[in-house]
Amino acid sequence: PPGTWLLYLPCAWSIGLAAQPGCLPDWHVLSLFGVGAVLMRGAGCTINDMWDRDYDRKVARTASRPLAAGDISTFQSFIFLGGQLSLALCVLLCLNYYSIVLGAASLSLVITYPLMKRITYWPQLVLGFTFNWGALLGWSAVKGSCEWSVCLPLYLAGVMWTLVYDTIYAHQDKRDDIIIGVKSTALQFKEDTKQWLSGFSLAMLLSLCMAGMNCNQTFPYYSAVAAIGAHLAHQIYTLDIDKPEDCWKKFASNRTVGVLLFIGIVLGNL
């Protein structure tokens, strides 16, 4: 699913950037984070569905979710969530102590993010903070701690990227969101969405350049950043915010953005 990729790819970027010059990323660490991304994405969805079950019943796209449809109980959801988090903890405990503490610190974001749409028009920003934690954690898993001159710009780039793709995603549900009183950047930006997305994209590209310069990346990396810029420009230019099917298509295409950057990181490090 696109959401799992969007959670995993910032981890992969960070792991790739942390690799020794001339070396491929650590495939063991990449695999651990892949498993962790699947588990935490699943846990995040479970938490989101538990918080939003009453809202989900009122939205056509989400009314068939198991909790909203009444197929499972809240208690069963808690049991399932406990299993997901327990398995995710097993993955986390495979990392160094610094990374265990850093990873555990993200749990508060995972739990509280679904509430943000009730209180702010910027829940996508909080999702960005949550979904891109791996940009910090990946580096620390390889190196033992964060190199903030690299990790922070990479994290910021990921947050800006999330604001792009999740604002697009939010336009799918904006009519229902207005009716049920849920907030989003899609409702905040309205017809100015493309201008905001362009600004976020520019901030993402500049942050990626800063991260690359601070860890001595080479031509393939910056070529990938340029390709990402072209992809985002096309994505935003052709976006029809009033067509849910086009919003979904553009949202899902962001996996390509993440993969392009990972390829650029790997090639730039060789």
FIMI-749467 format. One record per residue: x, y, z of N, C-alpha, C in turn; residue number from 0; residue in one letter. Coordinates in pm, whole numbers, plus 50000, padded with zeros to 5 digits. Example, Ala and Ser with C-alpha at 12.3 -4.5 7.8 and 13.67 -1.06 7.14 Angstrom:
! residues 2
   n_xx   n_yy   n_zz  ca_xx  ca_yy  ca_zz   c_xx   c_yy   c_zz  num  residuo
  51319  49431  50780  51230  49550  50780  51320  49670  50780    0        a
  51285  49775  50708  51367  49894  50714  51290  50003  50787    1        s
***
This chain:
! residues 270
   n_xx   n_yy   n_zz  ca_xx  ca_yy  ca_zz   c_xx   c_yy   c_zz  num  residuo
  50082  49879  50000  50000  50000  50000  50086  50127  50000    0        p
  50041  50233  49936  50122  50356  49929  50163  50408  50066    1        p
  50073  50400  50164  50104  50454  50296  50224  50387  50361    2        g
  50237  50257  50343  50351  50186  50401  50481  50230  50335    3        t
  50478  50246  50203  50596  50295  50132  50634  50436  50179    4        w
  50534  50520  50197  50561  50659  50235  50617  50668  50377    5        l
  50586  50570  50460  50645  50563  50593  50787  50506  50587    6        l
  50807  50407  50501  50935  50338  50495  51045  50418  50425    7        y
  51010  50488  50321  51113  50550  50237  51200  50652  50309    8        l
  51147  50738  50396  51239  50826  50471  51339  50749  50556    9        p
  51298  50633  50607  51393  50546  50679  51504  50501  50584   10        c
  51464  50458  50466  51561  50408  50368  51656  50519  50324   11        a
  51604  50641  50306  51692  50754  50271  51801  50770  50376   12        w
  51760  50771  50501  51852  50796  50611  51955  50684  50623   13        s
  51909  50561  50609  52001  50447  50615  52101  50455  50500   14        i
  52054  50493  50382  52142  50506  50267  52246  50615  50286   15        g
  52203  50729  50338  52296  50840  50360  52400  50806  50467   16        l
  52363  50720  50560  52454  50683  50669  52557  50578  50629   17        a
  52539  50518  50511  52633  50415  50467  52772  50473  50446   18        a
  52873  50392  50466  53010  50435  50442  53031  50466  50294   19        q
  53111  50568  50261  53137  50599  50119  53187  50476  50044   20        p
  53130  50455  49927  53169  50341  49845  53095  50213  49879   21        g
  53004  50220  49976  52933  50100  50020  52783  50112  49996   22        c
  52719  49998  49978  52574  49994  49970  52514  50008  50110   23        l
  52388  50049  50119  52324  50055  50252  52321  49918  50317   24        p
  52314  49918  50448  52308  49794  50525  52172  49727  50502   25        d
  52173  49615  50431  52047  49550  50395  51977  49489  50516   26        w
  52054  49453  50617  51992  49402  50740  51910  49512  50807   27        h
  51966  49631  50816  51894  49743  50877  51775  49783  50790   28        v
  51795  49785  50658  51683  49816  50568  51569  49717  50587   29        l
  51603  49590  50604  51499  49488  50623  51426  49505  50755   30        s
  51502  49534  50860  51439  49558  50991  51341  49674  50983   31        l
  51383  49780  50918  51296  49897  50906  51176  49868  50815   32        f
  51195  49782  50718  51082  49743  50634  50975  49672  50715   33        g
  51018  49578  50798  50923  49508  50885  50859  49607  50982   34        v
  50942  49694  51039  50891  49793  51133  50790  49887  51069   35        g
  50815  49925  50944  50723  50015  50874  50587  49949  50853   36        a
  50589  49822  50815  50463  49749  50797  50385  49744  50928   37        v
  50456  49712  51036  50389  49698  51166  50338  49832  51218   38        l
  50421  49936  51208  50380  50066  51262  50275  50134  51175   39        m
  50282  50111  51045  50175  50163  50959  50043  50095  50995   40        r
  50049  49965  51018  49929  49894  51059  49877  49942  51193   41        g
  49969  49963  51288  49928  50013  51420  49869  50152  51409   42        a
  49930  50236  51325  49877  50371  51306  49737  50369  51248   43        g
  49714  50279  51154  49580  50267  51095  49479  50220  51199   44        c
  49521  50126  51283  49432  50077  51388  49395  50189  51484   45        t
  49496  50264  51528  49471  50376  51620  49380  50479  51554   46        i
  49408  50510  51429  49327  50607  51356  49182  50561  51345   47        n
  49163  50433  51314  49027  50381  51301  48954  50379  51435   48        d
  49029  50357  51543  48966  50358  51675  48920  50499  51713   49        m
  49005  50598  51688  48968  50736  51718  48852  50783  51629   50        w
  48855  50740  51502  48767  50799  51401  48645  50715  51366   51        d
  48616  50613  51442  48510  50522  51400  48376  50593  51380   52        r
  48346  50692  51464  48219  50763  51448  48220  50852  51324   53        d
  48335  50914  51297  48348  50995  51175  48343  50907  51050   54        y
  48411  50793  51057  48422  50707  50940  48286  50658  50891   55        d
  48193  50641  50984  48059  50596  50945  47988  50697  50855   56        r
  48030  50823  50862  47962  50930  50790  48027  50963  50655   57        k
  48138  50895  50625  48212  50922  50501  48206  50798  50412   58        v
  48163  50816  50289  48142  50702  50200  48269  50619  50183   59        a
  48385  50686  50170  48509  50614  50143  48554  50529  50260   60        r
  48514  50566  50383  48564  50497  50501  48457  50419  50577   61        t
  48334  50425  50530  48223  50362  50605  48237  50211  50614   62        a
  48313  50151  50523  48327  50005  50523  48444  49956  50608   63        s
  48517  50047  50672  48625  50003  50760  48568  49918  50873   64        r
  48640  49815  50916  48583  49716  51009  48519  49775  51134   65        p
  48587  49871  51198  48531  49930  51320  48407  50014  51288   66        l
  48417  50094  51184  48304  50180  51147  48184  50097  51106   67        a
  48210  49986  51039  48100  49901  50992  48046  49808  51101   68        a
  48115  49803  51215  48071  49718  51324  48111  49573  51310   69        g
  48206  49545  51220  48250  49407  51199  48335  49356  51316   70        d
  48403  49447  51384  48481  49410  51502  48452  49510  51613   71        i
  48481  49470  51737  48454  49557  51852  48578  49639  51887   72        s
  48558  49739  51970  48670  49820  52016  48768  49735  52096   73        t
  48717  49643  52176  48804  49555  52255  48891  49470  52163   74        f
  48832  49415  52059  48910  49336  51964  49017  49421  51897   75        q
  48984  49546  51872  49082  49637  51813  49200  49660  51907   76        s
  49171  49674  52037  49278  49691  52135  49370  49569  52138   77        f
  49311  49452  52131  49392  49329  52131  49481  49325  52007   78        i
  49423  49358  51893  49499  49358  51768  49611  49462  51773   79        f
  49579  49581  51825  49679  49687  51836  49793  49644  51929   80        l
  49758  49578  52038  49861  49529  52130  49956  49433  52061   81        g
  49902  49347  51976  49987  49255  51902  50079  49327  51805   82        g
  50024  49425  51734  50105  49502  51639  50219  49576  51709   83        q
  50186  49643  51820  50288  49719  51892  50392  49629  51957   84        l
  50350  49511  52001  50445  49417  52061  50547  49369  51958   85        s
  50499  49338  51839  50590  49296  51733  50682  49411  51691   86        l
  50626  49532  51684  50708  49648  51649  50815  49672  51755   87        a
  50781  49650  51881  50880  49664  51989  50994  49564  51972   88        l
  50961  49444  51930  51065  49343  51906  51164  49392  51800   89        c
  51112  49456  51696  51200  49512  51592  51285  49624  51651   90        v
  51222  49713  51727  51295  49826  51785  51407  49780  51877   91        l
  51383  49673  51951  51483  49623  52045  51604  49561  51976   92        l
  51596  49543  51845  51711  49494  51769  51811  49606  51741   93        c
  51773  49731  51770  51858  49846  51740  51940  49885  51863   94        l
  52028  49983  51846  52109  50030  51958  52025  50111  52056   95        n
  52081  50134  52175  52005  50197  52283  51956  50336  52243   96        y
  52042  50415  52180  52004  50550  52136  51881  50542  52045   97        y
  51882  50447  51954  51771  50434  51859  51644  50381  51926   98        s
  51661  50297  52026  51543  50249  52100  51471  50366  52166   99        i
  51548  50451  52232  51488  50568  52299  51427  50663  52196  100        v
  51500  50686  52087  51451  50776  51983  51324  50721  51918  101        l
  51323  50591  51892  51205  50530  51832  51085  50534  51924  102        g
  51108  50506  52052  50998  50509  52148  50938  50649  52160  103        a
  51020  50750  52139  50973  50888  52151  50868  50924  52046  104        a
  50864  50848  51938  50767  50878  51831  50627  50828  51863  105        s
  50614  50743  51965  50484  50681  51991  50377  50785  52027  106        l
  50417  50890  52096  50319  50994  52132  50261  51059  52007  107        s
  50343  51077  51904  50294  51133  51778  50198  51036  51709  108        l
  50233  50908  51712  50149  50806  51648  50010  50804  51711  109        v
  50006  50817  51844  49879  50808  51916  49795  50934  51899  110        i
  49861  51051  51901  49785  51176  51902  49753  51232  51764  111        t
  49826  51188  51661  49801  51244  51528  49654  51239  51487  112        y
  49583  51126  51505  49444  51122  51458  49353  51227  51522  113        p
  49393  51279  51638  49311  51381  51705  49328  51520  51643  114        l
  49437  51539  51570  49470  51673  51523  49366  51731  51428  115        m
  49302  51644  51350  49203  51693  51254  49081  51753  51323  116        k
  49068  51729  51453  48958  51786  51529  48988  51927  51579  117        r
  49118  51960  51588  49154  52086  51654  49234  52183  51567  118        i
  49286  52138  51454  49367  52227  51372  49346  52196  51224  119        t
  49364  52299  51142  49359  52279  50997  49492  52226  50943  120        y
  49586  52196  51032  49718  52149  50989  49749  52007  51041  121        w
  49655  51914  51036  49690  51778  51079  49796  51715  50990  122        p
  49803  51759  50865  49904  51705  50773  50046  51738  50820  123        q
  50062  51851  50889  50193  51885  50944  50232  51787  51054  124        l
  50136  51754  51139  50163  51658  51246  50191  51519  51187  125        v
  50118  51485  51082  50147  51359  51013  50289  51360  50959  126        l
  50333  51474  50908  50470  51486  50858  50572  51460  50967  127        g
  50549  51517  51085  50639  51492  51198  50642  51343  51233  128        f
  50527  51279  51220  50514  51138  51259  50574  51045  51153  129        t
  50534  51065  51029  50571  50973  50922  50719  50978  50887  130        f
  50785  51088  50919  50924  51103  50877  51023  51085  50992  131        n
  50976  51031  51102  51065  51004  51215  51179  50911  51174  132        w
  51151  50827  51077  51254  50735  51028  51374  50805  50968  133        g
  51357  50931  50925  51471  51006  50873  51574  51032  50982  134        a
  51530  51034  51106  51620  51046  51221  51667  50907  51266  135        l
  51572  50817  51272  51598  50685  51330  51690  50599  51242  136        l
  51676  50612  51111  51758  50531  51021  51906  50559  51039  137        g
  51940  50687  51046  52081  50725  51064  52134  50674  51197  138        w
  52056  50693  51303  52104  50652  51436  52118  50500  51445  139        s
  52034  50427  51372  52044  50281  51374  52175  50233  51313  140        a
  52226  50309  51217  52353  50273  51152  52472  50329  51228  141        v
  52463  50454  51270  52578  50525  51327  52582  50526  51479  142        k
  52471  50497  51544  52468  50499  51690  52413  50627  51749  143        g
  52403  50732  51668  52343  50859  51710  52315  50940  51584  144        s
  52243  51051  51600  52208  51134  51485  52317  51236  51455  145        c
  52345  51254  51328  52425  51367  51282  52324  51473  51240  146        e
  52302  51571  51327  52189  51661  51309  52202  51749  51185  147        w
  52324  51775  51141  52341  51858  51022  52288  51789  50897  148        s
  52277  51657  50903  52219  51579  50793  52075  51540  50824  149        v
  52053  51491  50944  51922  51434  50978  51812  51539  50983  150        c
  51842  51656  51037  51736  51758  51047  51690  51808  50910  151        l
  51782  51843  50817  51735  51881  50684  51660  51768  50613  152        p
  51705  51645  50633  51636  51532  50572  51496  51517  50631  153        l
  51487  51532  50761  51357  51525  50830  51265  51636  50781  154        y
  51317  51757  50770  51238  51870  50721  51190  51844  50578  155        l
  51278  51789  50495  51239  51756  50358  51122  51658  50358  156        a
  51130  51559  50445  51021  51462  50455  50891  51524  50501  157        g
  50900  51615  50598  50780  51683  50647  50715  51764  50535  158        v
  50797  51835  50459  50744  51913  50347  50680  51822  50242  159        m
  50743  51710  50218  50690  51612  50123  50554  51561  50169  160        w
  50542  51531  50298  50415  51485  50352  50306  51590  50335  161        t
  50341  51716  50357  50244  51823  50337  50195  51827  50192  162        l
  50283  51793  50100  50241  51788  49959  50144  51672  49937  163        v
  50189  51550  49966  50107  51436  49926  49982  51420  50011  164        y
  49988  51459  50140  49869  51437  50221  49767  51550  50205  165        d
  49811  51667  50163  49713  51769  50125  49637  51724  50001  166        t
  49709  51668  49906  49643  51613  49787  49544  51504  49828  167        i
  49589  51416  49916  49502  51307  49964  49376  51363  50030  168        y
  49393  51469  50109  49281  51525  50185  49174  51586  50095  169        a
  49213  51626  49974  49113  51682  49883  49009  51578  49840  170        h
  49040  51451  49856  48941  51347  49823  48817  51357  49910  171        q
  48837  51394  50037  48730  51387  50136  48678  51524  50179  172        d
  48717  51629  50108  48688  51763  50161  48539  51792  50176  173        k
  48458  51739  50086  48314  51764  50098  48257  51698  50223  174        r
  48296  51573  50246  48251  51504  50366  48309  51569  50492  175        d
  48434  51614  50483  48499  51676  50599  48426  51802  50644  176        d
  48379  51879  50548  48304  52001  50581  48176  51965  50657  177        i
  48109  51861  50610  47982  51821  50671  48001  51773  50814  178        i
  48105  51692  50836  48122  51631  50969  48212  51713  51061  179        i
  48270  51822  51009  48347  51912  51094  48492  51874  51115  180        g
  48549  51799  51021  48689  51760  51028  48774  51862  50952  181        v
  48891  51894  51005  48977  51997  50945  49092  51933  50867  182        k
  49146  52008  50771  49260  51962  50692  49323  52080  50620  183        s
  49445  52060  50572  49509  52163  50491  49434  52184  50359  184        t
  49368  52080  50310  49289  52096  50188  49181  52201  50208  185        a
  49116  52199  50323  49013  52299  50352  49075  52435  50385  186        l
  49193  52435  50441  49261  52560  50473  49308  52632  50346  187        q
  49366  52557  50253  49425  52618  50134  49323  52646  50024  188        f
  49222  52559  50015  49115  52574  49915  49174  52590  49774  189        k
  49135  52697  49706  49179  52716  49568  49325  52759  49557  190        e
  49387  52790  49669  49529  52827  49669  49619  52706  49691  191        d
  49561  52588  49684  49637  52465  49715  49764  52453  49632  192        t
  49757  52478  49504  49874  52457  49419  49989  52550  49457  193        k
  49957  52672  49497  50063  52764  49539  50131  52713  49666  194        q
  50052  52665  49760  50108  52610  49883  50192  52485  49854  195        w
  50141  52398  49769  50215  52277  49736  50347  52310  49667  196        l
  50347  52413  49586  50470  52456  49520  50572  52504  49623  197        s
  50525  52579  49721  50615  52625  49827  50672  52511  49908  198        g
  50587  52415  49943  50635  52298  50018  50737  52219  49936  199        f
  50711  52206  49807  50802  52131  49721  50938  52199  49713  200        s
  50937  52331  49700  51064  52405  49696  51140  52387  49827  201        l
  51070  52395  49939  51135  52375  50069  51192  52234  50080  202        a
  51120  52136  50027  51170  51999  50028  51300  51987  49949  203        m
  51301  52044  49830  51419  52033  49744  51540  52103  49806  204        l
  51518  52220  49863  51628  52292  49928  51682  52214  50048  205        l
  51592  52154  50123  51635  52075  50239  51713  51951  50196  206        s
  51670  51889  50088  51744  51774  50036  51884  51814  49991  207        l
  51894  51929  49928  52026  51978  49886  52115  52003  50007  208        c
  52058  52060  50112  52136  52086  50233  52184  51955  50296  209        m
  52093  51858  50305  52132  51728  50361  52242  51664  50278  210        a
  52229  51672  50146  52330  51614  50058  52465  51681  50073  211        g
  52466  51813  50081  52593  51885  50096  52660  51852  50228  212        m
  52580  51832  50332  52636  51806  50465  52688  51664  50482  213        n
  52659  51577  50386  52719  51442  50393  52791  51407  50262  214        c
  52831  51511  50190  52919  51496  50073  52862  51406  49965  215        n
  52733  51424  49937  52673  51348  49827  52725  51398  49692  216        q
  52706  51317  49590  52766  51344  49459  52658  51359  49351  217        t
  52703  51364  49226  52615  51398  49113  52488  51313  49105  218        f
  52493  51181  49123  52368  51103  49112  52262  51149  49212  219        p
  52305  51187  49330  52210  51235  49431  52138  51361  49383  220        y
  52215  51457  49334  52154  51584  49292  52073  51566  49163  221        y
  52111  51468  49082  52030  51435  48965  51894  51382  49009  222        s
  51895  51300  49113  51769  51248  49167  51684  51360  49224  223        a
  51747  51454  49293  51674  51569  49348  51610  51650  49234  224        v
  51685  51667  49126  51630  51739  49010  51512  51664  48950  225        a
  51524  51532  48940  51415  51450  48886  51292  51459  48976  226        a
  51315  51463  49106  51204  51478  49201  51136  51613  49180  227        i
  51215  51716  49160  51158  51848  49134  51069  51848  49012  228        g
  51115  51781  48905  51036  51773  48783  50907  51693  48807  229        a
  50920  51584  48882  50803  51501  48912  50699  51579  48992  230        h
  50745  51650  49093  50652  51728  49176  50588  51841  49096  231        l
  50667  51904  49011  50612  52014  48929  50501  51962  48838  232        a
  50525  51847  48776  50422  51788  48689  50301  51745  48771  233        h
  50328  51687  48886  50220  51640  48974  50128  51757  49013  234        q
  50189  51867  49053  50110  51982  49099  50040  52051  48981  235        i
  50111  52065  48870  50054  52134  48754  49932  52062  48700  236        y
  49936  51930  48698  49826  51852  48639  49720  51812  48740  237        t
  49740  51844  48866  49646  51804  48971  49510  51872  48954  238        l
  49405  51793  48965  49269  51846  48969  49213  51819  49108  239        d
  49212  51922  49191  49175  51903  49331  49027  51870  49349  240        i
  48949  51883  49244  48806  51853  49253  48769  51715  49200  241        d
  48870  51637  49164  48847  51500  49117  48916  51402  49212  242        k
  48839  51336  49297  48899  51243  49394  48988  51137  49331  243        p
  48948  51087  49214  49029  50983  49151  49165  51036  49107  244        e
  49170  51163  49065  49298  51222  49027  49383  51250  49152  245        d
  49318  51292  49259  49391  51314  49384  49455  51184  49432  246        c
  49381  51074  49423  49437  50946  49464  49555  50907  49375  247        w
  49540  50927  49247  49647  50893  49153  49774  50973  49184  248        k
  49758  51103  49207  49873  51187  49237  49934  51150  49372  249        k
  49850  51124  49470  49899  51082  49601  49984  50955  49589  250        f
  49930  50855  49522  50000  50727  49511  50130  50739  49433  251        a
  50138  50836  49343  50260  50851  49262  50378  50900  49344  252        s
  50353  50941  49467  50464  50990  49549  50559  50879  49593  253        n
  50516  50756  49580  50610  50647  49602  50728  50659  49506  254        r
  50700  50701  49383  50806  50721  49285  50906  50826  49332  255        t
  50855  50933  49393  50942  51038  49447  51041  50978  49547  256        v
  50989  50900  49640  51075  50842  49742  51175  50743  49688  257        g
  51132  50662  49592  51222  50563  49532  51332  50633  49452  258        v
  51296  50738  49379  51397  50814  49304  51507  50865  49396  259        l
  51468  50920  49509  51568  50973  49601  51656  50861  49657  260        l
  51595  50749  49691  51674  50638  49745  51776  50589  49643  261        f
  51734  50577  49519  51828  50535  49413  51942  50636  49400  262        i
  51906  50765  49403  52008  50869  49395  52106  50863  49511  263        g
  52056  50835  49630  52143  50824  49748  52240  50707  49732  264        i
  52187  50593  49691  52271  50473  49677  52380  50496  49572  265        v
  52340  50546  49455  52437  50569  49347  52535  50680  49383  266        l
  52486  50781  49454  52573  50892  49492  52676  50855  49596  267        g
  52652  50744  49663  52744  50701  49769  52850  50604  49718  268        n
  52832  50554  49597  52927  50454  49545  53050  50519  49483  269        l
***
